[in-house]
């Protein structure tokens, strides 16, 4: 289960990234749950759903979609609490304490722990289309996608910090260098993450420092 500290860290990072894109993002009216809906459908595609042809689940890509969905879900939560990171973290933490999560949609009650990954992804897409998001449902999907809370945290922080790093080094201007010493920045990120302790309070700062040390000057 995600700790309150992990949630606070992720929410704070999300707020900072959104503010970097638009300082007035809280009141800009962006469709964060619409974006989460689109990513949910893309996750369904990576899972495979066509009964008329052979398909193979692309688990790494599916996991990446979940990390992106989490970015949008956190953004929506921050907006719901008018920018109050602490209140958002506490509410999400409380939602995660449900021992047997239930989701009611169109007057039908669903039990995510008893449903398939594909059906749960479809349910999440439907909820997002209706401007709703279920954290317990999402975490069941995370587990069904062979991730745990710590891996979600690890991948989320890594992707968020890399996005910051890219922006700080000319990504928008087109001057950012994506390949360093024969490796893409994503590969460097994985190596940096593997060398760090997620429990460190300055984890995200150290991820950024690790990338800075590797980036060509």
Secondary structure, 3 states (H helix, E strand, C coil): CCCHHHHHHHHHHHHHHHHHHCCCHHHCCCCHHHHHHHHHHHHHHHHCCCCCCCCCCCHHHHHHHHHHHHHHHHHHHHHHCCCCHHHHHHHHHHHCCCCCCCEEECCEEECHHHCCHHHHHHHHHHHHHCCCCCHHHHHHHHHHCCCCHHHHHHHHHHHHHHHHHHHHCCCCCCCCCCEECCEEHHHHHHHHHHCCCCCCCCHHHHHHHHHHHHCCC
